[in-house]
Amino acid sequence: MTRVRWRFPLLLSACVVLGQLLRLPPLVDVAAGSTPADVRLVYPLAHVVFAPFTLLADWLNGSPARDLRAAAAWAVAAFLLVRIVRRRRAPQGARAGALREGLAALAFLAALAAFLAWGALLPRPIPRRGAAGADALVFDVHSHTAATPAGRRGFDAAANAAWHGRAGFDAAFVTDHNTTAAIRAWLAAAPRDAPPRLLPGVELSLSGLHLLALGSARDVPTVPYRSAWDATGRLVRALAAGRAPGDGATETGPDAGIGRNPRPFLVASLPEYWQHHWGPDVDTLVAWGVAGFEVWTSSPRAMDFPPALRRAVVARCRRDGLAMFGAADMHGLGYSASVWNVARVPGWKAMDAATLSAALLERFRREGAAASQVVAMRRWLPETAVAAVAAVPVNLGLLLRTATPAHGAALLAWIGLPALLVGVRRRSPSL
């Protein structure tokens, strides 16, 4: 019986040890597919101590929607398998067995709900991005506050800044949906050199398109431009030319009210441009003046972006000098960052928000695809629906391969100590 009791812990321990022997760096350059040389992840002590929970929560935070559904299915299947094995080893009467299984199912669901709430809602320990070099700026182009309808209640600009600081960002564009109220209030009241810098922006909801207007510190009325693709085009062209609605222009016709305004940098957001405007519409967006594309994000629905299409966008950005970005798309839910942008901006630490925003936008326009590096947590993204079935176990194996040696030691402790305690408890009556 002793050998049987230790088989599962020994199997898990062997997986952890094998993962450490085949260890991989946890970060990858999204565009190049290689390991970035000058950046790293820094983990708080609590993240290491609670490794089984923190590593799994980090992976779920950056997972595609299909992986989240698959993870739920795998968890239920594992629970059912355990219950079947236990029932065969200790058969009971029908009534007692039904009660026991019902209680076990309730305990499983309660534990699963508690873990998901902890991973998505509570300020748990998370890794932060570290970068080498005084001029290295780690930034985010897409985040929200409670001013966005889907934003978490109470997640104001101060909470947004605090989260970005914990995740290792030096600066972040606040891009609430169709409003700049939160970022304008923050910029008016916050210390000029308070890290991390929150920068102005807005996410515009248009005809099957979400568009980031980075650098915009004023509201842009979008309702007249949402009805049709052509109407959206009028607004995009106006924004790209530095003309925005509501500036008091005197022209008439469909573009009445569009006047001069500092030119924002326009970025097509995922998943909308992929789901609704793939193909010729991407060419149209570029012709209208969209100069950047999100290629990686923390949004589950957007992470369903097929890898082949991501490669096509990366190739297009490189060919045509378009900027590409990773987006946290933070709404106050889910506490791990899974992607960061890194740029070399000399003297950025001495810049206030307005100066830094202008410097970044000028860099995006001047250098395009070379303006910044998109670095993400390493994960395996299947190319086909058949391969997607294996995404959960493959990525769990990848978690073990990307865990630090300290995480590996913590995992071994979490595996071995319960088995030891169970063994001591079972032997105690005979002592």
TILUMTI-752426 format. One record per residue (C-alpha): residue in one letter; residue number from 1; x, y, z. Coordinates in steps of 0.001 Angstrom, whole numbers. Layout:
! residues N
<'A' NUM <X Y Z>>
...
This chain:
! residues 431
<'M' 1 <0 0 0>>
<'T' 2 <2882 2395 729>>
<'R' 3 <4189 2032 -2810>>
<'V' 4 <723 2670 -4233>>
<'R' 5 <231 5775 -2078>>
<'W' 6 <3491 7296 -3287>>
<'R' 7 <3082 6573 -6990>>
<'F' 8 <1181 9750 -7833>>
<'P' 9 <3413 12140 -5802>>
<'L' 10 <6494 10521 -7301>>
<'L' 11 <5068 10892 -10800>>
<'L' 12 <4348 14582 -10204>>
<'S' 13 <7792 15111 -8705>>
<'A' 14 <9391 13445 -11722>>
<'C' 15 <7492 15852 -14006>>
<'V' 16 <8777 18857 -12021>>
<'V' 17 <12361 17585 -12119>>
<'L' 18 <12129 16829 -15839>>
<'G' 19 <10745 20312 -16457>>
<'Q' 20 <13721 21826 -14645>>
<'L' 21 <16163 19704 -16630>>
<'L' 22 <14545 20907 -19880>>
<'R' 23 <14074 24466 -18639>>
<'L' 24 <13183 27296 -21037>>
<'P' 25 <13237 31083 -20482>>
<'P' 26 <9710 32258 -19593>>
<'L' 27 <9662 35175 -22061>>
<'V' 28 <9582 35262 -25852>>
<'D' 29 <9856 38026 -28433>>
<'V' 30 <6480 37771 -30185>>
<'A' 31 <7692 39064 -33548>>
<'A' 32 <11019 37226 -33702>>
<'G' 33 <9980 34060 -31872>>
<'S' 34 <13267 34149 -29939>>
<'T' 35 <14219 34743 -26317>>
<'P' 36 <14824 38435 -25525>>
<'A' 37 <18368 38947 -24332>>
<'D' 38 <18056 41936 -22022>>
<'V' 39 <14760 41477 -20177>>
<'R' 40 <13634 39184 -17405>>
<'L' 41 <10827 38443 -14980>>
<'V' 42 <11123 39247 -11288>>
<'Y' 43 <8986 37251 -8855>>
<'P' 44 <7940 38281 -5327>>
<'L' 45 <8629 35738 -2596>>
<'A' 46 <4925 34961 -2114>>
<'H' 47 <4679 34060 -5804>>
<'V' 48 <7363 31417 -5312>>
<'V' 49 <5971 30076 -2028>>
<'F' 50 <2508 29542 -3522>>
<'A' 51 <3880 28315 -6854>>
<'P' 52 <1140 25749 -7718>>
<'F' 53 <-1518 28446 -7527>>
<'T' 54 <353 31513 -8818>>
<'L' 55 <1843 29793 -11866>>
<'L' 56 <-1512 28332 -12863>>
<'A' 57 <-3308 31658 -12339>>
<'D' 58 <-679 33483 -14425>>
<'W' 59 <-1207 31046 -17293>>
<'L' 60 <-4998 31333 -17134>>
<'N' 61 <-4803 35148 -17122>>
<'G' 62 <-3150 35171 -20532>>
<'S' 63 <-4996 32232 -22092>>
<'P' 64 <-7211 32272 -25181>>
<'A' 65 <-10918 31743 -24556>>
<'R' 66 <-10711 28272 -26101>>
<'D' 67 <-7981 27286 -23621>>
<'L' 68 <-10086 28493 -20702>>
<'R' 69 <-12982 26335 -21865>>
<'A' 70 <-10638 23401 -22395>>
<'A' 71 <-9092 23887 -18943>>
<'A' 72 <-12549 23699 -17368>>
<'A' 73 <-13273 20492 -19278>>
<'W' 74 <-9934 18942 -18252>>
<'A' 75 <-10538 19886 -14601>>
<'V' 76 <-13973 18238 -14604>>
<'A' 77 <-12574 15136 -16336>>
<'A' 78 <-9771 14856 -13769>>
<'F' 79 <-12252 15210 -10912>>
<'L' 80 <-14507 12501 -12332>>
<'L' 81 <-11558 10151 -12866>>
<'V' 82 <-10416 10585 -9265>>
<'R' 83 <-13909 9936 -7944>>
<'I' 84 <-14305 6796 -10067>>
<'V' 85 <-10977 5394 -8846>>
<'R' 86 <-11774 6165 -5206>>
<'R' 87 <-15239 4631 -5474>>
<'R' 88 <-13806 1404 -6893>>
<'R' 89 <-11289 1176 -4071>>
<'A' 90 <-13879 1870 -1361>>
<'P' 91 <-17345 770 -2562>>
<'Q' 92 <-20313 1975 -459>>
<'G' 93 <-24062 1674 -322>>
<'A' 94 <-26116 3560 -2878>>
<'R' 95 <-27416 6256 -501>>
<'A' 96 <-24118 6816 1303>>
<'G' 97 <-22247 6792 -1999>>
<'A' 98 <-24568 9359 -3588>>
<'L' 99 <-24264 11664 -574>>
<'R' 100 <-20479 11350 -560>>
<'E' 101 <-20200 12065 -4283>>
<'G' 102 <-22574 15004 -4017>>
<'L' 103 <-20504 16545 -1220>>
<'A' 104 <-17317 15913 -3178>>
<'A' 105 <-18779 17652 -6246>>
<'L' 106 <-19843 20661 -4157>>
<'A' 107 <-16389 20874 -2571>>
<'F' 108 <-14765 20700 -6015>>
<'L' 109 <-16976 23474 -7403>>
<'A' 110 <-16422 25643 -4328>>
<'A' 111 <-12642 25205 -4553>>
<'L' 112 <-12675 25967 -8268>>
<'A' 113 <-14784 29110 -7752>>
<'A' 114 <-12532 30281 -4907>>
<'F' 115 <-9408 29791 -7028>>
<'L' 116 <-10882 31680 -10000>>
<'A' 117 <-12025 34547 -7755>>
<'W' 118 <-8575 34736 -6155>>
<'G' 119 <-6835 34672 -9532>>
<'A' 120 <-9080 37239 -11221>>
<'L' 121 <-10247 39601 -8486>>
<'L' 122 <-7721 39767 -5643>>
<'P' 123 <-4357 41583 -5675>>
<'R' 124 <-2360 38370 -5583>>
<'P' 125 <1423 38070 -6082>>
<'I' 126 <2355 38569 -9753>>
<'P' 127 <5599 38622 -11738>>
<'R' 128 <6919 41980 -12840>>
<'R' 129 <8906 42756 -15921>>
<'G' 130 <12510 43841 -15444>>
<'A' 131 <14555 45442 -18211>>
<'A' 132 <18268 46166 -18480>>
<'G' 133 <19582 49621 -19326>>
<'A' 134 <18717 53082 -18069>>
<'D' 135 <16908 54038 -21295>>
<'A' 136 <14673 50958 -21442>>
<'L' 137 <11009 51926 -21116>>
<'V' 138 <8420 49188 -20444>>
<'F' 139 <4981 50396 -21509>>
<'D' 140 <1388 49360 -22212>>
<'V' 141 <-761 50800 -25007>>
<'H' 142 <-4209 49570 -23918>>
<'S' 143 <-5771 49784 -20466>>
<'H' 144 <-8977 50944 -18825>>
<'T' 145 <-10582 52321 -15690>>
<'A' 146 <-14084 52074 -14256>>
<'A' 147 <-15050 54804 -16762>>
<'T' 148 <-15185 52016 -19358>>
<'P' 149 <-18537 50166 -19168>>
<'A' 150 <-16766 46789 -18779>>
<'G' 151 <-14265 48206 -16267>>
<'R' 152 <-14287 46855 -12727>>
<'R' 153 <-16148 49045 -10281>>
<'G' 154 <-13716 51136 -8240>>
<'F' 155 <-10830 50548 -10660>>
<'D' 156 <-9949 54217 -11109>>
<'A' 157 <-6827 55795 -12605>>
<'A' 158 <-4933 55414 -9319>>
<'A' 159 <-5720 51674 -9249>>
<'N' 160 <-4700 51439 -12907>>
<'A' 161 <-1346 53076 -12110>>
<'A' 162 <-819 50837 -9072>>
<'W' 163 <-1446 47669 -11083>>
<'H' 164 <882 48731 -13891>>
<'G' 165 <3567 49499 -11316>>
<'R' 166 <3209 46043 -9736>>
<'A' 167 <3436 44376 -13152>>
<'G' 168 <6652 46206 -14048>>
<'F' 169 <5374 48852 -16456>>
<'D' 170 <7013 52277 -16495>>
<'A' 171 <4200 53874 -18492>>
<'A' 172 <716 53016 -19731>>
<'F' 173 <-1779 54632 -22071>>
<'V' 174 <-5241 54801 -20484>>
<'T' 175 <-7687 54098 -23310>>
<'D' 176 <-11201 54063 -21894>>
<'H' 177 <-14033 53412 -24330>>
<'N' 178 <-15088 56679 -25963>>
<'T' 179 <-14150 58881 -22996>>
<'T' 180 <-11002 60552 -21677>>
<'A' 181 <-12550 61773 -18419>>
<'A' 182 <-10481 59520 -16123>>
<'I' 183 <-7108 60207 -17737>>
<'R' 184 <-7769 63960 -17964>>
<'A' 185 <-8613 64096 -14254>>
<'W' 186 <-5507 62063 -13420>>
<'L' 187 <-3182 64234 -15500>>
<'A' 188 <-4609 67360 -13878>>
<'A' 189 <-4084 66105 -10329>>
<'A' 190 <-1240 63556 -10365>>
<'P' 191 <2410 64491 -9678>>
<'R' 192 <4208 65151 -12950>>
<'D' 193 <6946 62588 -12307>>
<'A' 194 <4874 59936 -10497>>
<'P' 195 <5805 56433 -11712>>
<'P' 196 <4391 54717 -13600>>
<'R' 197 <3390 57446 -16019>>
<'L' 198 <-222 57293 -17181>>
<'L' 199 <-503 58638 -20722>>
<'P' 200 <-3553 59966 -22600>>
<'G' 201 <-5531 57918 -25083>>
<'V' 202 <-8997 56656 -25951>>
<'E' 203 <-10510 53502 -27450>>
<'L' 204 <-13058 54383 -30113>>
<'S' 205 <-15985 52049 -30810>>
<'L' 206 <-16704 52224 -34529>>
<'S' 207 <-18251 50044 -37257>>
<'G' 208 <-17010 46563 -36283>>
<'L' 209 <-13749 48155 -35200>>
<'H' 210 <-12118 49227 -31952>>
<'L' 211 <-9439 51806 -32600>>
<'L' 212 <-6898 53141 -30097>>
<'A' 213 <-6162 56842 -30492>>
<'L' 214 <-2919 57112 -28525>>
<'G' 215 <-2045 60605 -27350>>
<'S' 216 <-5616 61887 -27537>>
<'A' 217 <-6621 63783 -24371>>
<'R' 218 <-10044 64872 -25548>>
<'D' 219 <-13308 63068 -26165>>
<'V' 220 <-14103 62148 -29744>>
<'P' 221 <-17849 61773 -30459>>
<'T' 222 <-18125 58530 -32399>>
<'V' 223 <-21884 57930 -32665>>
<'P' 224 <-22205 59569 -36133>>
<'Y' 225 <-19379 57364 -37418>>
<'R' 226 <-20489 53928 -36161>>
<'S' 227 <-23347 53284 -38549>>
<'A' 228 <-21320 52130 -41566>>
<'W' 229 <-17784 51333 -42682>>
<'D' 230 <-17651 54418 -44907>>
<'A' 231 <-18654 56628 -41983>>
<'T' 232 <-15920 55066 -39874>>
<'G' 233 <-13475 55836 -42671>>
<'R' 234 <-14330 59546 -42564>>
<'L' 235 <-13468 59723 -38890>>
<'V' 236 <-10284 57636 -39186>>
<'R' 237 <-8993 59791 -42032>>
<'A' 238 <-9770 62947 -40075>>
<'L' 239 <-7995 61677 -36960>>
<'A' 240 <-4966 60565 -38969>>
<'A' 241 <-4750 64060 -40437>>
<'G' 242 <-4954 65714 -37025>>
<'R' 243 <-8572 66745 -37362>>
<'A' 244 <-11065 65646 -34708>>
<'P' 245 <-14810 66170 -34191>>
<'G' 246 <-15959 68953 -31934>>
<'D' 247 <-13206 71519 -32562>>
<'G' 248 <-15584 74116 -33906>>
<'A' 249 <-14809 73883 -37597>>
<'T' 250 <-17145 75671 -39949>>
<'E' 251 <-17289 73196 -42810>>
<'T' 252 <-20573 71578 -43739>>
<'G' 253 <-21581 68132 -44952>>
<'P' 254 <-20898 64734 -43372>>
<'D' 255 <-17631 65938 -41809>>
<'A' 256 <-19076 69133 -40295>>
<'G' 257 <-17565 69849 -36888>>
<'I' 258 <-14216 68232 -37658>>
<'G' 259 <-11409 70687 -36990>>
<'R' 260 <-7694 70839 -36191>>
<'N' 261 <-6357 68760 -33297>>
<'P' 262 <-2944 67273 -32344>>
<'R' 263 <-2616 64088 -34354>>
<'P' 264 <-3114 60847 -32355>>
<'F' 265 <-1413 57591 -33262>>
<'L' 266 <-4014 55098 -34461>>
<'V' 267 <-3779 51398 -33525>>
<'A' 268 <-6224 48685 -34619>>
<'S' 269 <-7273 46629 -31594>>
<'L' 270 <-7853 42897 -31303>>
<'P' 271 <-10076 40973 -31843>>
<'E' 272 <-12177 43342 -33964>>
<'Y' 273 <-9904 43951 -36952>>
<'W' 274 <-9304 40200 -37245>>
<'Q' 275 <-12926 39101 -36754>>
<'H' 276 <-14694 41805 -38767>>
<'H' 277 <-12193 43452 -41109>>
<'W' 278 <-9641 40871 -42164>>
<'G' 279 <-8379 40865 -45751>>
<'P' 280 <-8903 43941 -47970>>
<'D' 281 <-10213 45951 -45017>>
<'V' 282 <-6774 45778 -43383>>
<'D' 283 <-5353 47458 -46504>>
<'T' 284 <-8108 50045 -46240>>
<'L' 285 <-7283 50783 -42587>>
<'V' 286 <-3640 51378 -43468>>
<'A' 287 <-4638 53628 -46375>>
<'W' 288 <-6882 55626 -44036>>
<'G' 289 <-3989 56236 -41644>>
<'V' 290 <-3975 53398 -39104>>
<'A' 291 <-265 53018 -38343>>
<'G' 292 <-161 50260 -35743>>
<'F' 293 <-1685 46880 -34911>>
<'E' 294 <-2068 44861 -31746>>
<'V' 295 <-457 41444 -32239>>
<'W' 296 <-742 40038 -28697>>
<'T' 297 <-3080 40759 -25823>>
<'S' 298 <-4301 39511 -22454>>
<'S' 299 <-7942 39451 -23562>>
<'P' 300 <-9150 35807 -23805>>
<'R' 301 <-11375 36449 -26821>>
<'A' 302 <-8620 38338 -28627>>
<'M' 303 <-6046 35636 -27852>>
<'D' 304 <-8075 33277 -30034>>
<'F' 305 <-6345 35157 -32893>>
<'P' 306 <-4998 32334 -35125>>
<'P' 307 <-1173 32122 -35008>>
<'A' 308 <-946 32109 -38821>>
<'L' 309 <-2830 35416 -38999>>
<'R' 310 <-616 36884 -36277>>
<'R' 311 <2428 36001 -38353>>
<'A' 312 <797 37661 -41353>>
<'V' 313 <236 40890 -39406>>
<'V' 314 <3816 40853 -38097>>
<'A' 315 <5116 40396 -41654>>
<'R' 316 <2856 43206 -42888>>
<'C' 317 <4089 45563 -40155>>
<'R' 318 <7705 44815 -40986>>
<'R' 319 <7135 45255 -44709>>
<'D' 320 <5201 48521 -44501>>
<'G' 321 <6851 50150 -41477>>
<'L' 322 <3827 49785 -39188>>
<'A' 323 <4170 49638 -35409>>
<'M' 324 <3080 46510 -33540>>
<'F' 325 <2138 46201 -29908>>
<'G' 326 <1176 43911 -27084>>
<'A' 327 <-1829 45030 -25050>>
<'A' 328 <-2669 44288 -21427>>
<'D' 329 <-6256 45460 -22089>>
<'M' 330 <-6584 45704 -18308>>
<'H' 331 <-10148 46270 -17025>>
<'G' 332 <-9430 45590 -13357>>
<'L' 333 <-10005 41835 -13718>>
<'G' 334 <-7193 39301 -13861>>
<'Y' 335 <-4079 40396 -12035>>
<'S' 336 <-1185 39066 -14107>>
<'A' 337 <326 40807 -17080>>
<'S' 338 <1201 38449 -19926>>
<'V' 339 <2723 40900 -22428>>
<'W' 340 <4914 44001 -22289>>
<'N' 341 <6328 46493 -24817>>
<'V' 342 <9928 47687 -24505>>
<'A' 343 <11403 50739 -26223>>
<'R' 344 <14676 52612 -25864>>
<'V' 345 <13771 56214 -25014>>
<'P' 346 <16816 58233 -23862>>
<'G' 347 <16038 60455 -20880>>
<'W' 348 <12473 59225 -20390>>
<'K' 349 <12764 59264 -16593>>
<'A' 350 <13011 63047 -16646>>
<'M' 351 <9931 63462 -18884>>
<'D' 352 <6443 64291 -17695>>
<'A' 353 <3425 62460 -19141>>
<'A' 354 <2848 64919 -22001>>
<'T' 355 <6491 64919 -23083>>
<'L' 356 <6810 61146 -22831>>
<'S' 357 <3585 60592 -24778>>
<'A' 358 <4792 62885 -27567>>
<'A' 359 <8204 61172 -27627>>
<'L' 360 <6634 57725 -27925>>
<'L' 361 <4220 58741 -30680>>
<'E' 362 <7051 60335 -32651>>
<'R' 363 <9097 57148 -32230>>
<'F' 364 <6182 54963 -33413>>
<'R' 365 <5793 57086 -36551>>
<'R' 366 <9488 57290 -37299>>
<'E' 367 <10560 53690 -36641>>
<'G' 368 <7397 51647 -37247>>
<'A' 369 <7919 47939 -36560>>
<'A' 370 <11340 48657 -35016>>
<'A' 371 <9946 51198 -32540>>
<'S' 372 <9443 48690 -29742>>
<'Q' 373 <9780 45039 -28828>>
<'V' 374 <6724 42962 -27898>>
<'V' 375 <7656 40437 -25201>>
<'A' 376 <5142 37909 -23853>>
<'M' 377 <4957 35030 -21416>>
<'R' 378 <5853 31900 -23319>>
<'R' 379 <2900 29665 -24227>>
<'W' 380 <2038 27106 -26882>>
<'L' 381 <-693 28209 -29277>>
<'P' 382 <-2087 25369 -31431>>
<'E' 383 <-2485 25875 -35151>>
<'T' 384 <-5490 23553 -35636>>
<'A' 385 <-8676 22576 -33818>>
<'V' 386 <-7354 19044 -33364>>
<'A' 387 <-4147 20298 -31773>>
<'A' 388 <-6177 22564 -29477>>
<'V' 389 <-7346 19471 -27560>>
<'A' 390 <-3776 19068 -26270>>
<'A' 391 <-3248 22762 -25453>>
<'V' 392 <-3927 22370 -21726>>
<'P' 393 <-1538 19492 -20930>>
<'V' 394 <1129 20881 -23261>>
<'N' 395 <973 24302 -21627>>
<'L' 396 <996 22801 -18134>>
<'G' 397 <4187 21029 -19142>>
<'L' 398 <5501 24333 -20460>>
<'L' 399 <4729 25931 -17094>>
<'L' 400 <7062 23410 -15461>>
<'R' 401 <9758 24131 -18056>>
<'T' 402 <9564 27914 -17599>>
<'A' 403 <9355 27846 -13775>>
<'T' 404 <12430 29120 -11941>>
<'P' 405 <14480 26690 -9814>>
<'A' 406 <12927 28322 -6735>>
<'H' 407 <9457 27638 -8106>>
<'G' 408 <10530 24055 -8832>>
<'A' 409 <11627 23567 -5231>>
<'A' 410 <8341 25008 -3976>>
<'L' 411 <6370 22685 -6245>>
<'L' 412 <8272 19666 -4931>>
<'A' 413 <7488 20768 -1377>>
<'W' 414 <3782 21142 -2175>>
<'I' 415 <3803 17627 -3668>>
<'G' 416 <5875 15882 -981>>
<'L' 417 <4659 17408 2270>>
<'P' 418 <980 16390 1942>>
<'A' 419 <2037 12844 1052>>
<'L' 420 <4289 12732 4136>>
<'L' 421 <1541 14064 6395>>
<'V' 422 <-942 11502 5067>>
<'G' 423 <1573 8729 5681>>
<'V' 424 <2209 9885 9257>>
<'R' 425 <-1527 10121 9975>>
<'R' 426 <-2153 6601 8654>>
<'R' 427 <675 5136 10733>>
<'S' 428 <-210 6957 13956>>
<'P' 429 <-2765 4411 15351>>
<'S' 430 <-110 1683 15393>>
<'L' 431 <2482 3759 17222>>
